Amino acid sequence: WFPHVSPDGAWVAYIAYGKDDVAPGDHPANKHVELRLVPAAGGDSRTIAQLFGGQGTINVNSWAPDSRTLAFVSYRLKP
């Protein structure tokens, strides 16, 4: 979810749960999530960050103007 196209239009970054981790359309917290990158023209995606959290703990992936860097905010869970 939260797909963001790079400024040069070449890439799409998005957040995903692991395959078969959650039901389609569900966005629970306290799960492993991945920040993934896929060519906008199509092709295989690759994981660029693995985090624990899920809904509400990672958000706002944002591209640098030159499309070479991707920033995101991740919140730590308190024990």
N, C-alpha and C positions, 0 to 999 in steps of 0.2 A: 504494500500500500504506500501512499505518499510518493508517487513517481515524480521525478524531476529531470527534465531534459537539460543537457549541458548547453551552454551558450552557443557553441559551434554546431549544435544539432546532431552530434555524432554519438552521444551516449545517453542512456537513461539510468539513473540511480533510483533504487527503490528498497523498501524494507519488506522482509518476508520471514515467515515462520519456516521451520524445517518441514520437509515433506512428511505428510501424515501426522504432524504434531497437533493440529487443531482442525476443527470442522471448517469447511469453506464459509467465508463470510464472518467468522468469529474472530475477535481481536482481544483475547484475554491478556491480562498482566501475568507476571511471574513465569514467563516462558523464555526459551532461547530464541533470539531473533538474529537475522543476518541483514547487513547492508549489502546489497548486490548491485552489480553494474552489468548492463547488457548493451550491445550495439543498437542504436536506434534503427538501423536498417535491417535488424534481425540477426539471430545467431544465439550462441550459448551465453548464458549469464555466468558471472563469477562472483564469489563472495569476497568482499574487501574488508569486512569487519564482522566479528561475531560478538554478540552482547547478550546479557541476561536481562530480561525485563518484560518486553512486550508492550502492550498498549499503555501509553502515558509515560514511558521511560525513555523513549528515543523519538525524536521528532526533528523537523525542519532541516533535512539534508539540503545543503545549499552549495552551488557551484561557484568557484572563482571565475572572474570574467574571462580568463584565458582557457578555461575548461580543463586545466591540468590538476586542480585540487578540489576536493570535496570536503566540506565541513559539516558536522552534525553535533547536536546536543544530546547527551545521554545522562540520565539521572540515576544515581545509585539508590538501591533499595536499603532502607534502614533495617537492621536486624530486629 
